[in-house]
Amino acid sequence: MLFVIDIGNSHTVVGLFRDSSLVGQWRFKSDRKATADELAVHYHSLFSMTGIDKNEITGIIIASVVPSLEASWYSWCTAHFSGSLRHPVLVVSEKNVRGIIKIDTDTPQEVGADRLVNAIAAWSQYACDLIVIDFGTAITFDCVTRDCAYIGGAILPGIAISMEALATRTAKLPHIDVSEPPYQIIGKNTIQAMKSGILYGYGSMIDGLVRILGREMTGSETSLPRVIATGGMASLIIPYSAIVEESNPMLTLTGLRIIFKSVYHNG
């Protein structure tokens, strides 16, 4: 089995693939202070509870945007799975994906591993002009051309960051739950107005930015790239967007599997 690990700023998502089938997937908060030993205890318990034999894990790939956690995960994986691994633990970087995707940016080494993974996964599925939107701690827009070139994108604050800022930087605005939509767009009270602003505001912002990015990519006002969404907050905002075509919550994990197989030549 292949153990895939996506370390984000807020959450870490891990999955297990048997060949091309995802047989297990878990989501945990990212603890930046976690040591390799603490990870060992945590995941040993997880594997025991779910009946997973760690000796069945023959490959591991990590994508991380948190350097301290990346080091802990790498240390734990190399120490605790060394007996069963067929290849060294693979940590995604712009260097080891150059054979899969062209990175046409000013500083390729600065592109987040998660953004490259998502771009590769989306292009592998559609092979056309794409904009991939990842709704995480930050919201990232990644532009991929039909000939598999990553050409950059845009980054803006995520929904949770914006809601936290409203509640902490203002005197009277409260923390709110946006899982229940507003009754109407014009809010008749503070909470309903905040819900409307966040949900309809982000939906409109997503659509507007996609149109601007798409116009620059294709040179056309009418022919937009295909738009794919992923990330933990995607399902919350997509209903308020008229332009996002599809949501794929497993996009990053799928991309990790594709990269591992490509780098190690289906080994």
C-alpha positions in Angstrom: 0.0 0.0 0.0 1.0 3.6 -0.6 0.8 6.0 2.4 0.1 9.6 1.2 0.5 12.6 3.5 -0.7 16.2 2.9 0.5 18.5 5.6 -1.4 21.8 5.6 -1.3 24.8 7.9 -4.5 23.9 9.6 -5.0 20.2 8.9 -3.1 17.2 7.9 -4.8 14.7 5.6 -3.5 11.2 5.1 -4.6 8.4 2.9 -3.8 4.8 2.0 -4.0 3.6 -1.6 -4.1 -0.1 -2.6 -3.0 0.2 -6.3 -5.3 3.0 -7.5 -8.1 2.6 -4.9 -8.2 4.9 -1.9 -8.9 2.4 1.0 -8.6 4.8 3.9 -8.5 8.6 4.5 -8.2 10.6 7.7 -8.1 14.3 8.6 -6.4 15.8 11.7 -5.4 19.2 13.0 -1.8 20.1 12.2 0.2 20.4 15.4 3.4 22.3 14.5 5.1 21.1 17.7 4.5 17.4 17.2 7.6 15.3 17.4 8.4 12.1 15.4 7.7 10.1 18.5 4.4 11.7 19.1 3.4 11.0 15.5 4.5 7.4 16.0 2.2 7.0 19.0 -0.8 8.7 17.3 -0.6 6.7 14.1 0.3 3.4 15.7 -3.0 3.8 17.6 -4.9 4.7 14.4 -3.5 1.7 12.5 -4.3 -0.6 15.3 -7.9 0.6 15.6 -8.5 0.3 11.8 -6.7 -3.1 11.5 -4.0 -1.8 9.2 -0.7 -3.7 9.2 2.1 -1.2 8.8 4.2 -3.8 7.1 1.8 -3.6 4.2 2.9 0.0 3.5 5.6 -0.2 0.8 5.7 3.5 -0.3 5.3 6.9 1.4 5.0 10.4 -0.2 4.7 13.7 1.7 3.6 17.1 0.6 4.0 19.8 3.2 3.7 23.6 3.6 4.9 23.4 7.2 8.7 22.8 7.4 8.8 21.8 11.1 6.1 19.2 10.6 7.6 18.0 7.4 10.8 17.2 9.3 8.9 15.3 12.0 6.9 13.3 9.5 10.0 12.4 7.5 11.9 11.3 10.6 9.0 9.1 11.8 8.3 7.6 8.4 12.0 6.7 7.7 12.4 5.2 11.1 9.2 3.2 11.5 8.6 2.0 8.0 12.1 1.2 6.8 11.6 -2.5 6.9 8.7 -2.5 4.4 9.5 0.4 2.1 10.6 -0.4 -1.5 11.8 3.2 -2.1 13.0 6.1 0.0 10.3 8.4 1.5 9.5 10.9 -1.2 9.0 14.6 -0.2 7.3 16.6 -3.0 9.4 19.5 -4.4 9.6 21.4 -7.6 12.7 19.4 -8.5 11.2 16.0 -8.4 8.0 17.0 -10.3 9.8 18.7 -13.2 9.4 15.5 -15.3 5.6 15.7 -14.8 4.8 19.4 -15.1 6.6 22.4 -16.4 6.8 25.2 -13.8 6.7 28.5 -15.6 7.0 31.0 -12.8 9.7 33.5 -11.6 10.8 31.4 -8.7 9.7 27.7 -9.1 11.2 26.7 -5.8 8.7 29.0 -4.0 5.6 27.3 -5.4 3.9 25.4 -2.6 4.0 21.6 -2.8 0.2 21.3 -2.4 -0.3 23.7 -5.4 1.9 21.5 -7.7 0.2 18.3 -6.5 -3.3 19.7 -7.2 -2.2 21.0 -10.6 -0.8 17.6 -11.6 -3.8 15.7 -10.4 -6.3 18.0 -12.2 -4.3 18.0 -15.5 -3.9 14.2 -15.3 -7.7 13.9 -15.3 -8.7 16.6 -17.8 -5.6 17.6 -19.9 -7.0 21.0 -20.7 -6.6 24.6 -19.6 -7.5 24.6 -15.9 -7.9 26.8 -12.8 -7.7 24.7 -9.6 -9.1 26.5 -6.5 -8.0 25.1 -3.1 -10.1 26.3 -0.2 -7.8 25.9 2.8 -6.3 28.3 5.3 -5.6 30.4 2.3 -7.5 30.2 -0.9 -5.2 29.5 -3.9 -6.0 29.7 -7.6 -3.6 27.7 -9.7 -3.5 28.1 -13.5 -2.4 25.1 -15.6 -2.3 25.1 -19.4 -3.4 22.4 -21.7 0.2 21.4 -22.4 0.7 20.8 -18.6 2.5 24.0 -17.6 1.9 25.5 -14.2 2.0 29.3 -14.9 1.1 30.7 -11.5 -2.1 32.0 -9.9 -3.4 34.0 -7.0 -3.6 33.7 -3.2 -6.1 35.3 -0.9 -7.1 34.9 2.8 -9.3 31.9 3.5 -12.8 32.0 4.9 -11.8 31.1 8.5 -9.2 33.8 8.5 -11.6 36.4 7.4 -14.3 35.4 9.9 -11.7 35.4 12.7 -10.5 38.9 11.7 -14.1 40.2 11.7 -14.7 38.9 15.2 -11.4 39.9 16.8 -10.7 43.2 15.1 -14.1 44.7 15.6 -15.9 45.7 18.8 -19.4 44.3 18.2 -19.2 41.7 15.5 -19.5 38.2 16.9 -18.0 34.8 15.9 -20.5 33.2 13.6 -21.4 29.8 12.1 -21.8 29.9 8.3 -22.7 26.3 7.9 -26.4 27.5 7.9 -27.0 30.0 5.1 -28.6 33.4 5.5 -32.3 33.6 4.9 -31.8 36.2 2.2 -29.0 38.2 0.7 -29.9 41.5 2.4 -29.2 40.7 6.0 -31.9 42.0 8.4 -29.6 41.6 11.5 -25.9 41.5 12.2 -25.4 37.8 12.0 -27.5 37.4 8.8 -25.5 40.3 7.3 -22.2 38.7 8.2 -23.3 35.3 6.7 -24.4 37.0 3.5 -21.2 38.9 3.2 -19.0 35.9 3.8 -20.9 33.4 1.6 -22.2 35.5 -1.2 -19.2 37.7 -1.1 -16.7 34.9 -1.4 -18.8 33.2 -4.1 -18.9 36.5 -6.2 -15.2 37.1 -5.6 -14.3 33.5 -6.7 -16.3 34.0 -9.9 -14.8 37.4 -10.6 -11.3 36.3 -10.1 -11.8 33.2 -12.2 -13.0 35.3 -15.1 -10.0 37.7 -14.9 -7.5 34.8 -14.7 -9.2 32.9 -17.4 -9.3 35.9 -19.7 -5.5 36.3 -19.3 -4.9 32.6 -19.8 -7.0 32.1 -23.0 -7.1 35.6 -24.4 -10.9 35.2 -24.7 -13.8 36.8 -22.9 -16.1 33.8 -23.5 -13.8 30.7 -23.4 -12.8 30.0 -19.8 -10.6 27.2 -18.5 -12.2 24.3 -16.7 -12.6 25.2 -13.0 -12.0 22.5 -10.3 -12.3 23.1 -6.5 -10.8 21.2 -3.6 -10.0 21.7 0.0 -11.9 21.5 3.3 -14.0 24.7 2.8 -14.9 24.0 -0.8 -18.3 22.5 -0.2 -19.3 25.6 1.8 -18.6 28.2 -0.9 -19.4 26.3 -4.2 -23.1 26.7 -3.8 -22.6 30.5 -4.0 -20.4 30.3 -7.1 -21.9 30.2 -10.6 -18.6 29.3 -12.3 -17.0 26.4 -10.3 -17.7 23.2 -12.3 -16.7 20.4 -10.0 -15.4 19.7 -6.5 -12.9 17.0 -5.9 -12.1 16.6 -2.1 -9.6 13.8 -2.9 -7.6 15.8 -5.5 -4.5 16.3 -3.4 -4.3 12.7 -2.3 -4.8 11.5 -5.9 -2.1 13.8 -7.1 0.3 12.4 -4.5 -0.3 8.9 -5.8 0.3 10.1 -9.4 3.6 11.7 -8.5 4.9 8.7 -6.5 4.1 6.4 -9.4 5.7 8.7 -11.9 8.9 9.4 -9.9 9.4 5.7 -9.1 8.2 4.5 -12.4 5.3 2.5 -11.1 7.5 0.8 -8.6 
